[in-house]
Amino acid sequence: MTAQISDSIWINEENFSIVGVNGNDLFIPQAWGINPVATVSACWRGYVCQYKIQSNKLILDNLQVSFGIYENNGIGQAFVPQTAPAINGVIPNAPGGDYPLFNNIYEDLGLEIIFSGGILAGNSFIQALYVHMGFHPAWKYHHVHELILEKGNTQEIRDVSGEIDKIRNKMIAHPLEADISESSQQDFESWIEKSFRLNYNLNQ
């Protein structure tokens, strides 16, 4: 599988990739009458969100989505792009360029996301840890923040890069967990749970 494009979030004028979520869903396109279509291997779910924290609220700022149909149920047929419906009163624009990844671009949505739970956000990706598959986990980033939200309102933002460093060191030393005893693995998982406000799947 091709490495997937992550959602992102702006925190204090700094852009982070969303690398872990624990809680109820973030943006759900189907709730707005949009069923995204996979048109590129780098985004099998067919859409990418950009969030921001504004006045301590979680806001969906921009959205890119592939919307349309494949002729004859997609059997050897071309994708027919369509204009997606408005979201929060915003009509999508058509992208520029010859080969855009998505055919509907929403900008300045200002859509409040009523999310309760935790988000891990990372930047400064470590290129040496790149693999051509799936979403990259938090431990592949130098700088990671944990956000705790309640009904879309930010309760806490803290730097957890030190905890992530320890996880990364262990992952690099024992990438397949093959030679780690069951007790030491349990100790490590227990330490992870204590290191963060919520439990995330950091190993994948």
Order of alpha helices (4+ residues) and beta strands (2+ residues): beta-beta-beta-beta-beta-beta-beta-beta-beta-beta-beta-alpha-alpha
